[in-house]
Amino acid sequence: MRLKRLFALAAATSAAAFVLGASPTAVGDVLLIDSIEHASLAVPERPTRGVTMESVERRFGAPTRREGPVGDPPITRWDYPEFSVYFEYDRVIHAVARR
């Protein structure tokens, strides 16, 4: 009996949302798309995977800070005002935007 009431409540809520023209899924999708579009505008250009240290420095200038190398394989981090670049040996493995 309790399960029937739960299904009835879910059906009534869905019907009310449909009648009022609101769809929880559609609203969520719009917010996600808006969020992605907003985020893509705010992300600075960054080095791509596989680019050499020399190419990164030529394209973006000298980093504000250099860390490493650490570990095996050696991982080095270069910090720029808008992003950080991670290298394995002398190649970019990842570049992330800084907040």
N, CA, C and O atoms as a MOPAC input file, in Angstrom:
PM7 MOZYME 1SCF
protein

 N      0.83200 1    -1.18500 1     0.00000 1
 C      0.00000 1     0.00000 1     0.00000 1
 C      0.88100 1     1.25600 1     0.00000 1
 O      0.61000 1     2.20700 1    -0.73200 1
 N      1.92500 1     1.25200 1     0.81600 1
 C      2.81300 1     2.40600 1     0.89200 1
 C      3.50200 1     2.65300 1    -0.44800 1
 O      3.68400 1     3.80300 1    -0.84800 1
 N      3.89100 1     1.56800 1    -1.15400 1
 C      4.53600 1     1.68000 1    -2.45100 1
 C      3.58900 1     2.30800 1    -3.46600 1
 O      4.02000 1     3.10600 1    -4.29800 1
 N      2.30500 1     1.95900 1    -3.41000 1
 C      1.31200 1     2.54500 1    -4.31100 1
 C      1.22400 1     4.05300 1    -4.10700 1
 O      1.15300 1     4.81200 1    -5.07400 1
 N      1.23000 1     4.49100 1    -2.83300 1
 C      1.16500 1     5.92600 1    -2.54300 1
 C      2.41000 1     6.63900 1    -3.07100 1
 O      2.31800 1     7.76000 1    -3.57300 1
 N      3.56500 1     5.99600 1    -2.96100 1
 C      4.80300 1     6.58100 1    -3.44000 1
 C      4.75700 1     6.76500 1    -4.95400 1
 O      5.13400 1     7.82000 1    -5.46400 1
 N      4.29100 1     5.73300 1    -5.68000 1
 C      4.16500 1     5.84500 1    -7.13100 1
 C      3.13500 1     6.90400 1    -7.51100 1
 O      3.33600 1     7.64500 1    -8.47300 1
 N      2.03200 1     6.98200 1    -6.76500 1
 C      0.99900 1     7.98000 1    -7.04300 1
 C      1.55800 1     9.38800 1    -6.83800 1
 O      1.27600 1    10.28400 1    -7.63300 1
 N      2.34100 1     9.58900 1    -5.79100 1
 C      2.95100 1    10.88100 1    -5.52500 1
 C      3.93200 1    11.25600 1    -6.62800 1
 O      3.95300 1    12.40400 1    -7.07200 1
 N      4.74200 1    10.30700 1    -7.07400 1
 C      5.70400 1    10.56200 1    -8.15400 1
 C      4.97200 1    10.90500 1    -9.44200 1
 O      5.38300 1    11.81500 1   -10.16100 1
 N      3.89800 1    10.19100 1    -9.74300 1
 C      3.12400 1    10.45900 1   -10.95400 1
 C      2.47100 1    11.83700 1   -10.88100 1
 O      2.46400 1    12.57300 1   -11.86800 1
 N      1.92700 1    12.18800 1    -9.72300 1
 C      1.28900 1    13.49800 1    -9.56000 1
 C      2.31100 1    14.61900 1    -9.70300 1
 O      2.02200 1    15.64100 1   -10.32500 1
 N      3.49400 1    14.44200 1    -9.14000 1
 C      4.53600 1    15.45800 1    -9.24400 1
 C      4.97500 1    15.63700 1   -10.68800 1
 O      5.15200 1    16.76700 1   -11.14200 1
 N      5.15400 1    14.54300 1   -11.41400 1
 C      5.53900 1    14.60500 1   -12.82000 1
 C      4.44700 1    15.26800 1   -13.64600 1
 O      4.73900 1    16.09300 1   -14.51200 1
 N      3.19500 1    14.91600 1   -13.38600 1
 C      2.07700 1    15.50800 1   -14.11700 1
 C      1.99700 1    17.00800 1   -13.85800 1
 O      1.77700 1    17.78500 1   -14.78700 1
 N      2.17200 1    17.42000 1   -12.61300 1
 C      2.12100 1    18.84700 1   -12.28000 1
 C      3.24700 1    19.59900 1   -12.98000 1
 O      3.03100 1    20.69600 1   -13.49600 1
 N      4.42300 1    19.03200 1   -13.00400 1
 C      5.55500 1    19.67500 1   -13.66900 1
 C      5.28100 1    19.80400 1   -15.16100 1
 O      5.61100 1    20.82500 1   -15.76400 1
 N      4.67900 1    18.77400 1   -15.76500 1
 C      4.35600 1    18.81300 1   -17.18400 1
 C      3.31800 1    19.88600 1   -17.47900 1
 O      3.46900 1    20.65400 1   -18.42900 1
 N      2.27000 1    19.94200 1   -16.67200 1
 C      1.19800 1    20.93000 1   -16.86200 1
 C      1.74400 1    22.34500 1   -16.72400 1
 O      1.36400 1    23.23500 1   -17.48500 1
 N      2.61600 1    22.55400 1   -15.77600 1
 C      3.18300 1    23.88300 1   -15.55900 1
 C      4.28800 1    24.22000 1   -16.55700 1
 O      4.80900 1    25.33600 1   -16.56300 1
 N      4.64000 1    23.25500 1   -17.39400 1
 C      5.65000 1    23.49800 1   -18.41200 1
 C      7.07100 1    23.38900 1   -17.91000 1
 O      8.00700 1    23.79400 1   -18.59800 1
 N      7.24000 1    22.85500 1   -16.73700 1
 C      8.58300 1    22.70700 1   -16.17800 1
 C      8.99100 1    21.24800 1   -16.26700 1
 O      8.22800 1    20.36000 1   -15.88800 1
 N     10.15400 1    21.00800 1   -16.75100 1
 C     10.68400 1    19.65500 1   -16.80500 1
 C     11.99900 1    19.64500 1   -16.05200 1
 O     12.94800 1    20.29800 1   -16.48500 1
 N     12.09100 1    18.93000 1   -14.94000 1
 C     13.33300 1    18.91900 1   -14.16900 1
 C     14.54400 1    18.52900 1   -15.00500 1
 O     15.63000 1    19.07300 1   -14.80800 1
 N     14.37100 1    17.59500 1   -15.93400 1
 C     15.49100 1    17.17500 1   -16.77200 1
 C     15.92400 1    18.30800 1   -17.68700 1
 O     17.11700 1    18.57900 1   -17.81700 1
 N     14.96200 1    18.97200 1   -18.32400 1
 C     15.29700 1    20.05100 1   -19.24800 1
 C     15.98300 1    21.19800 1   -18.51500 1
 O     16.94100 1    21.77400 1   -19.03300 1
 N     15.51500 1    21.53300 1   -17.33500 1
 C     16.12700 1    22.61100 1   -16.56100 1
 C     17.55700 1    22.23900 1   -16.21100 1
 O     18.45200 1    23.07800 1   -16.31000 1
 N     17.78800 1    20.99600 1   -15.80100 1
 C     19.13500 1    20.53400 1   -15.47600 1
 C     20.04600 1    20.58200 1   -16.69500 1
 O     21.20400 1    20.98400 1   -16.58900 1
 N     19.53300 1    20.17600 1   -17.84300 1
 C     20.34100 1    20.20200 1   -19.05500 1
 C     20.72300 1    21.63000 1   -19.42700 1
 O     21.86500 1    21.88500 1   -19.80800 1
 N     19.79900 1    22.54600 1   -19.32400 1
 C     20.08200 1    23.93900 1   -19.66000 1
 C     21.14700 1    24.49800 1   -18.72600 1
 O     22.06900 1    25.18100 1   -19.17100 1
 N     21.02300 1    24.21000 1   -17.43200 1
 C     22.01400 1    24.70000 1   -16.48500 1
 C     23.38900 1    24.11800 1   -16.76800 1
 O     24.39300 1    24.82400 1   -16.67200 1
 N     23.44400 1    22.83200 1   -17.11700 1
 C     24.71100 1    22.20000 1   -17.43300 1
 C     25.33200 1    22.83900 1   -18.66700 1
 O     26.52700 1    23.13300 1   -18.67600 1
 N     24.54100 1    23.05500 1   -19.69900 1
 C     25.04700 1    23.67900 1   -20.91800 1
 C     25.52500 1    25.09100 1   -20.62500 1
 O     26.60100 1    25.48600 1   -21.07300 1
 N     24.73700 1    25.85800 1   -19.87500 1
 C     25.15700 1    27.20500 1   -19.51200 1
 C     26.46200 1    27.17600 1   -18.74000 1
 O     27.33600 1    28.01500 1   -18.95800 1
 N     26.59700 1    26.21600 1   -17.84100 1
 C     27.79700 1    26.10100 1   -17.03300 1
 C     29.00800 1    25.78100 1   -17.90600 1
 O     30.07400 1    26.36900 1   -17.72400 1
 N     28.85400 1    24.85700 1   -18.84800 1
 C     29.95200 1    24.48300 1   -19.74100 1
 C     30.33500 1    25.66200 1   -20.61600 1
 O     31.52200 1    25.93900 1   -20.79200 1
 N     29.35200 1    26.36300 1   -21.16900 1
 C     29.66000 1    27.51200 1   -22.01800 1
 C     30.37500 1    28.59200 1   -21.22300 1
 O     31.33300 1    29.18900 1   -21.71300 1
 N     29.92300 1    28.84700 1   -20.00600 1
 C     30.55700 1    29.85300 1   -19.15600 1
 C     31.98300 1    29.43800 1   -18.81800 1
 O     32.89800 1    30.26000 1   -18.86200 1
 N     32.17400 1    28.17100 1   -18.48100 1
 C     33.50300 1    27.68200 1   -18.10800 1
 C     34.45800 1    27.75200 1   -19.29400 1
 O     35.62600 1    28.10000 1   -19.12200 1
 N     33.97500 1    27.42500 1   -20.50400 1
 C     34.86400 1    27.44700 1   -21.65800 1
 C     35.32300 1    28.85900 1   -21.98900 1
 O     36.41000 1    29.03700 1   -22.53800 1
 N     34.52400 1    29.85900 1   -21.67000 1
 C     34.92800 1    31.23900 1   -21.90600 1
 C     35.99700 1    31.68300 1   -20.91900 1
 O     36.82800 1    32.53000 1   -21.24500 1
 N     35.98200 1    31.11800 1   -19.71600 1
 C     36.88500 1    31.54800 1   -18.66600 1
 C     38.22300 1    30.81500 1   -18.68100 1
 O     39.16200 1    31.25100 1   -18.01500 1
 N     38.33400 1    29.71500 1   -19.42100 1
 C     39.55100 1    28.90900 1   -19.41400 1
 C     40.57100 1    29.52100 1   -20.36900 1
 O     40.27800 1    29.71800 1   -21.54800 1
 N     41.76400 1    29.82100 1   -19.86500 1
 C     42.79300 1    30.37800 1   -20.73200 1
 C     43.36100 1    29.32200 1   -21.67600 1
 O     43.23400 1    28.12300 1   -21.42900 1
 N     43.98100 1    29.77300 1   -22.74400 1
 C     44.66900 1    28.85600 1   -23.64200 1
 C     45.81400 1    28.21200 1   -22.86000 1
 O     46.51700 1    28.88100 1   -22.10200 1
 N     45.99100 1    26.90800 1   -23.05500 1
 C     47.03000 1    26.17200 1   -22.31900 1
 C     47.79000 1    25.28300 1   -23.28600 1
 O     47.30300 1    24.98800 1   -24.37700 1
 N     48.99400 1    24.85100 1   -22.88600 1
 C     49.74800 1    23.91800 1   -23.72300 1
 C     49.01300 1    22.58700 1   -23.85100 1
 O     48.27500 1    22.18700 1   -22.95100 1
 N     49.21700 1    21.91600 1   -24.96200 1
 C     48.57200 1    20.62000 1   -25.19300 1
 C     49.54100 1    19.48400 1   -24.88200 1
 O     50.75700 1    19.67100 1   -24.85500 1
 N     48.98300 1    18.32400 1   -24.65200 1
 C     49.76400 1    17.13600 1   -24.30100 1
 C     50.79500 1    16.81800 1   -25.39500 1
 O     50.50000 1    16.87900 1   -26.58900 1
 N     52.00600 1    16.47900 1   -24.95000 1
 C     53.04900 1    16.07500 1   -25.87900 1
 C     53.98800 1    17.18300 1   -26.31600 1
 O     55.03000 1    16.91000 1   -26.91200 1
 N     53.63800 1    18.43000 1   -26.02900 1
 C     54.47400 1    19.57200 1   -26.41700 1
 C     55.71400 1    19.60200 1   -25.51300 1
 O     55.63800 1    19.25400 1   -24.33500 1
 N     56.83800 1    20.01600 1   -26.06800 1
 C     58.08400 1    20.05000 1   -25.30100 1
 C     58.15500 1    21.28000 1   -24.39800 1
 O     57.45200 1    22.26900 1   -24.60800 1
 N     59.02200 1    21.19300 1   -23.38700 1
 C     59.26600 1    22.33400 1   -22.49600 1
 C     59.70700 1    23.55200 1   -23.29400 1
 O     59.25400 1    24.67100 1   -23.05600 1
 N     60.59700 1    23.30800 1   -24.24300 1
 C     61.10800 1    24.40600 1   -25.07500 1
 C     59.97000 1    25.10600 1   -25.81700 1
 O     59.93000 1    26.33500 1   -25.87100 1
 N     59.04400 1    24.33100 1   -26.38800 1
 C     57.90900 1    24.91000 1   -27.11400 1
 C     56.98500 1    25.69100 1   -26.18200 1
 O     56.48100 1    26.75300 1   -26.54700 1
 N     56.76400 1    25.15800 1   -24.97000 1
 C     55.90700 1    25.84700 1   -23.99900 1
 C     56.51900 1    27.19400 1   -23.63000 1
 O     55.82600 1    28.21100 1   -23.60000 1
 N     57.81600 1    27.19700 1   -23.35000 1
 C     58.47300 1    28.45300 1   -22.95700 1
 C     58.49500 1    29.43800 1   -24.11700 1
 O     58.33500 1    30.64100 1   -23.90500 1
 N     58.68700 1    28.95600 1   -25.32700 1
 C     58.67900 1    29.83700 1   -26.49600 1
 C     57.28800 1    30.45200 1   -26.69800 1
 O     57.17300 1    31.63600 1   -27.01500 1
 N     56.24300 1    29.65400 1   -26.51700 1
 C     54.86300 1    30.11300 1   -26.76300 1
 C     54.30500 1    30.96900 1   -25.63000 1
 O     53.63900 1    31.97200 1   -25.88400 1
 N     54.57300 1    30.57500 1   -24.36800 1
 C     53.94200 1    31.23000 1   -23.22200 1
 C     54.90500 1    32.06100 1   -22.37500 1
 O     54.48500 1    32.72500 1   -21.42800 1
 N     56.17900 1    32.02500 1   -22.71100 1
 C     57.16200 1    32.76800 1   -21.92900 1
 C     57.65500 1    31.95700 1   -20.74900 1
 O     57.26200 1    30.80700 1   -20.55200 1
 N     58.52100 1    32.57700 1   -19.97200 1
 C     59.08100 1    31.90200 1   -18.80400 1
 C     58.00400 1    31.75100 1   -17.72900 1
 O     57.20500 1    32.66400 1   -17.52000 1
 N     57.97900 1    30.60700 1   -17.05000 1
 C     56.99100 1    30.43300 1   -15.97800 1
 C     57.34200 1    31.30700 1   -14.77900 1
 O     58.49500 1    31.70100 1   -14.60200 1
 N     56.33800 1    31.60600 1   -13.95800 1
 C     56.57900 1    32.38800 1   -12.74600 1
 C     57.24500 1    31.53600 1   -11.67500 1
 O     57.88900 1    32.06600 1   -10.77000 1
 N     57.09200 1    30.20900 1   -11.77500 1
 C     57.69200 1    29.29600 1   -10.80200 1
 C     57.91800 1    27.92900 1   -11.44900 1
 O     57.10400 1    27.47400 1   -12.25400 1
 N     59.01600 1    27.28500 1   -11.09700 1
 C     59.34200 1    25.93600 1   -11.58000 1
 C     59.52000 1    25.01800 1   -10.37400 1
 O     60.24000 1    25.35400 1    -9.43400 1
 N     58.86100 1    23.85400 1   -10.40300 1
 C     58.95700 1    22.86500 1    -9.31900 1
 C     59.40300 1    21.53100 1    -9.90100 1
 O     58.92800 1    21.13100 1   -10.96400 1
 N     60.31000 1    20.83800 1    -9.21900 1
 C     60.68900 1    19.50000 1    -9.62800 1
 C     62.03100 1    19.49600 1   -10.30700 1
 O     62.74000 1    20.50200 1   -10.26400 1
 N     62.40300 1    18.41300 1   -10.92700 1
 C     61.63500 1    17.18300 1   -11.10600 1
 C     61.56500 1    16.33200 1    -9.83600 1
 O     62.46400 1    16.36100 1    -8.99600 1
 N     60.47100 1    15.57300 1    -9.72100 1
 C     60.23700 1    14.71900 1    -8.55800 1
 C     59.78300 1    13.34900 1    -9.04900 1
 O     58.99000 1    13.24500 1    -9.98400 1
 N     60.30300 1    12.28600 1    -8.39800 1
 C     59.82000 1    10.93000 1    -8.66100 1
 C     60.44800 1    10.25300 1    -9.85600 1
 O     61.39400 1    10.75500 1   -10.46400 1
 N     59.89000 1     9.08700 1   -10.17800 1
 C     60.35000 1     8.29900 1   -11.30700 1
 C     59.13600 1     7.71600 1   -12.01400 1
 O     58.51700 1     6.81200 1   -11.45300 1
 N     58.75600 1     8.15900 1   -13.18300 1
 C     59.47000 1     9.11400 1   -14.01900 1
 C     59.43400 1    10.51400 1   -13.40900 1
 O     58.54000 1    10.83500 1   -12.62600 1
 N     60.40300 1    11.33700 1   -13.77000 1
 C     60.46300 1    12.67700 1   -13.19200 1
 C     59.31700 1    13.56400 1   -13.67600 1
 O     59.08800 1    13.70900 1   -14.87700 1
 N     58.60300 1    14.15400 1   -12.71500 1
 C     57.49100 1    15.05500 1   -13.02400 1
 C     57.90600 1    16.46500 1   -12.60100 1
 O     58.34900 1    16.68400 1   -11.47300 1
 N     57.75600 1    17.39500 1   -13.50800 1
 C     58.09600 1    18.79800 1   -13.27300 1
 C     56.83700 1    19.63200 1   -13.44000 1
 O     56.00900 1    19.34500 1   -14.30500 1
 N     56.68700 1    20.66800 1   -12.61000 1
 C     55.53500 1    21.56900 1   -12.72700 1
 C     56.03200 1    22.98200 1   -12.97100 1
 O     56.93700 1    23.46200 1   -12.28900 1
 N     55.43800 1    23.63400 1   -13.94000 1
 C     55.68500 1    25.04800 1   -14.18900 1
 C     54.39100 1    25.79300 1   -13.90700 1
 O     53.32900 1    25.38800 1   -14.38000 1
 N     54.46400 1    26.86100 1   -13.15300 1
 C     53.29100 1    27.67800 1   -12.85300 1
 C     53.32300 1    28.97000 1   -13.65200 1
 O     54.33500 1    29.66900 1   -13.70600 1
 N     52.19800 1    29.26500 1   -14.26700 1
 C     51.95100 1    30.52900 1   -14.95100 1
 C     50.80300 1    31.20100 1   -14.20700 1
 O     50.11900 1    30.53300 1   -13.43300 1
 N     50.56800 1    32.48000 1   -14.40700 1
 C     49.48300 1    33.14900 1   -13.67700 1
 C     48.10800 1    32.49800 1   -13.86000 1
 O     47.31900 1    32.46900 1   -12.91600 1
 N     47.80500 1    31.97600 1   -15.05300 1
 C     46.46900 1    31.43500 1   -15.31800 1
 C     46.40200 1    29.90800 1   -15.36800 1
 O     45.30400 1    29.35100 1   -15.38600 1
 N     47.53300 1    29.22000 1   -15.38900 1
 C     47.52100 1    27.75600 1   -15.47400 1
 C     48.83600 1    27.18300 1   -14.96400 1
 O     49.83100 1    27.89300 1   -14.81900 1
 N     48.81600 1    25.87100 1   -14.69300 1
 C     50.02000 1    25.11800 1   -14.33300 1
 C     50.20500 1    24.01400 1   -15.36000 1
 O     49.23300 1    23.42900 1   -15.83800 1
 N     51.45300 1    23.73500 1   -15.69600 1
 C     51.77500 1    22.71200 1   -16.68600 1
 C     52.59900 1    21.62700 1   -16.00300 1
 O     53.55400 1    21.92500 1   -15.28500 1
 N     52.22800 1    20.37000 1   -16.22900 1
 C     52.94500 1    19.22700 1   -15.68500 1
 C     53.65700 1    18.50100 1   -16.82200 1
 O     53.06800 1    18.19600 1   -17.85900 1
 N     54.94000 1    18.23400 1   -16.59500 1
 C     55.76000 1    17.56300 1   -17.59700 1
 C     56.24400 1    16.21900 1   -17.05900 1
 O     56.53400 1    16.08000 1   -15.87100 1
 N     56.32700 1    15.24400 1   -17.94400 1
 C     57.03000 1    13.99500 1   -17.66200 1
 C     58.25200 1    14.03500 1   -18.56400 1
 O     58.13300 1    14.09300 1   -19.78700 1
 N     59.41200 1    14.00300 1   -17.95800 1
 C     60.67000 1    14.28200 1   -18.65300 1
 C     60.55200 1    15.69800 1   -19.22500 1
 O     60.48300 1    16.65600 1   -18.45600 1
 N     60.52700 1    15.85700 1   -20.55400 1
 C     60.43900 1    17.20600 1   -21.12400 1
 C     59.15900 1    17.41800 1   -21.91900 1
 O     59.07600 1    18.35800 1   -22.71000 1
 N     58.14800 1    16.55200 1   -21.72000 1
 C     56.89200 1    16.63700 1   -22.48400 1
 C     55.70100 1    16.93200 1   -21.58100 1
 O     55.61200 1    16.41900 1   -20.46500 1
 N     54.78800 1    17.76200 1   -22.07500 1
 C     53.56200 1    18.08800 1   -21.33100 1
 C     52.71600 1    16.83400 1   -21.19100 1
 O     52.45300 1    16.12800 1   -22.16500 1
 N     52.29000 1    16.57000 1   -19.94600 1
 C     51.32400 1    15.47600 1   -19.72800 1
 C     49.96100 1    16.04100 1   -19.32100 1
 O     48.93300 1    15.38500 1   -19.48700 1
 N     49.96700 1    17.29100 1   -18.77400 1
 C     48.69500 1    17.88300 1   -18.35400 1
 C     48.89900 1    19.37500 1   -18.11900 1
 O     49.95900 1    19.79900 1   -17.65900 1
 N     47.89300 1    20.15700 1   -18.43500 1
 C     47.90800 1    21.59100 1   -18.13700 1
 C     46.54700 1    21.93600 1   -17.53100 1
 O     45.51300 1    21.63400 1   -18.12800 1
 N     46.53800 1    22.56100 1   -16.35700 1
 C     45.28900 1    22.86300 1   -15.67100 1
 C     45.17300 1    24.35300 1   -15.37900 1
 O     46.15300 1    25.02000 1   -15.04600 1
 N     43.94500 1    24.85900 1   -15.51300 1
 C     43.68800 1    26.26700 1   -15.19800 1
 C     43.79400 1    26.48800 1   -13.70800 1
 O     43.41500 1    25.62900 1   -12.91300 1
 N     44.31000 1    27.64300 1   -13.33300 1
 C     44.40200 1    28.00000 1   -11.90900 1
 C     43.25400 1    28.92100 1   -11.57000 1
 O     42.77500 1    29.67300 1   -12.41900 1
 N     42.81700 1    28.86000 1   -10.33100 1
 C     41.72400 1    29.73500 1    -9.89200 1
 C     42.26800 1    31.01200 1    -9.34400 1
 O     41.50300 1    31.88000 1    -8.92300 1

